[in-house]
Amino acid sequence: MAASRSTSSKLNHVHLNGRTLEGGGQLVRIAIGLSALTGRPVSIDHVRGNREGKKGLKRSHAAAVKLLAEISGSKVSGGEVGSQSLNFFPQSTRSKSGPLLDLSRVNVKSEYDIKLTTAGAIFLVFQALYPYLLHVGSQASAPFVKVNITGGTNATYSPSYDYASQVIVPNFAKLGLPPLSIILNKRGWTTGPVDLGAIDITVLAPDQPTLNADAEEGTGSTLRQFIEQVTRRTLRREMKKLDPSIFAKRSNSALSEGDSLSKLSAKNALVPITIHTSEATTHRSHVYILLVAHTSSGFRIGHDILGSMGGDRLSKPKNKGKQKQQPARDPRRDSQNSQNEIAFSAAADLVRRCVDGFIGEISNESPNAQPDQKSDSNVKRSCLDSYMRDQIVVFEALGEACSAGGHDAETTDTETLEDERDWTLHTKTAQWVCRQILNV
């Protein structure tokens, strides 16, 4: 069995198979966070067993385990990098009410520091710590608890700083969680149906190479500007294909400068598309795009992509002094032009994939729906994007576990249900871990 539970005691040891469902690091992060909150020891075998390449704990996982154990006074075995078996033993002073520990005697400092030696994803570390810090924060000596994490702010397969600040933080606030503030000091890179009111674009990309640049003047559209322009244009084109009902009603005064009703479809002409952040980077592999939809309900829906334009380094601008006369055909220039064409082609493909994913998130119809499948009027898409959805599972489960009789409530025939086809393996994995530890 993947997990064992006993009805006679809420403090029984939970055994989890790390290859269950998504089988990655999220299972570890949620398990240790809930273990620290409930006092139930957790053992995880086959850690990150479904991952390609190296299995076991990465540096970001090990750092989260270490700090959470420090704050909660828990004991750990198998917490080192590469370990495929982890045991987490929290303190066991039970609360007299509810399933969580009595945290009144936990000594919480006002500030903690985590420094990853590689550009590991800092918001995956945050994901493991946040539920516990929310509940224990009232015991801190300061009005708030500050966690300094040094690592990757824009990493593959993980929330970026931009997604966290523009999507996660506002959505947590909308859900009623205590105030959360995040500040970016320096970026760390790794290679590698709701009414819609507005769309923000974030572009992080190099300012070189340039498209159609004049050899003497160096003028032309930079890669970053090209991505901005193509993203706007592609968004407008794809939005014309969407159901008009998802767009919020706006007055003509809400139109952003340059939008023309004569050129745009009436059903999306009143949705402003603005550049939220445009930042130059210094390497071809440091390219990032985030699209964020602001909805009439106050929630935000995001979709992002991290990519590379190829090549090892950017071409340096020529000196402004007198230019040497070039031969009629310079093989070096031909090679550079060819590399530039590849870079812009890769950028256009990156934009297309990002926009496609974003359109799938804001569409009324689940991308997993079958063509011949009739829609259920009582089943609706979540007001959150698929990545944000798995971030709130642990808070849903804690709320249900702490609410007397909450998990015994039956759904009525007229209650609107969430379309489970949108749930990713990360969401299902988070729900599974919560069921094993919280019995919800």
Number of C-alpha atoms within 10 A of each C-alpha: 6 13 16 12 15 11 8 7 9 17 18 16 20 22 19 25 19 26 18 20 17 20 20 23 24 22 27 25 22 23 28 30 24 26 28 28 25 26 27 26 25 24 25 24 18 20 27 28 20 17 14 7 7 10 18 27 25 18 21 27 24 22 22 24 27 17 18 23 21 14 18 23 15 21 17 19 12 18 24 19 15 17 18 18 19 24 18 24 21 24 21 17 14 17 14 9 10 13 19 23 22 19 20 11 9 15 16 19 15 15 13 13 11 17 15 18 11 14 20 25 28 28 22 20 24 16 18 27 23 16 19 21 21 14 13 22 20 15 19 16 13 13 10 16 19 14 14 14 18 20 24 26 26 27 25 17 11 16 23 26 22 22 24 17 17 22 24 25 18 18 21 18 14 14 13 8 13 10 11 15 9 12 8 10 9 10 14 20 21 18 15 12 19 23 20 24 21 19 21 17 20 21 24 20 29 22 19 22 24 22 19 13 13 10 10 10 9 14 12 15 17 19 25 23 20 18 23 21 12 15 24 17 11 15 20 17 14 13 21 15 13 18 14 16 14 19 23 17 15 13 7 10 8 12 16 14 10 6 14 13 14 8 8 15 16 13 19 24 23 25 24 18 23 15 14 14 13 15 13 16 18 14 19 22 21 22 28 24 25 24 28 24 25 20 21 16 12 15 20 24 26 27 24 22 20 22 22 18 22 15 14 9 10 14 11 8 9 11 7 9 6 7 10 6 6 8 7 6 8 9 10 9 11 11 11 13 16 11 16 22 15 15 22 20 12 16 22 18 13 22 24 17 13 22 24 15 17 21 19 18 25 28 17 19 17 19 13 11 13 9 6 6 7 8 13 10 9 12 13 19 23 20 21 21 23 20 20 22 17 20 18 19 21 23 15 12 22 19 13 16 20 15 12 11 9 12 14 9 7 8 9 8 8 8 10 14 16 14 17 15 11 20 19 16 15 22 23 17 22 25 20 21 25 24 14 17 29 21 16 15
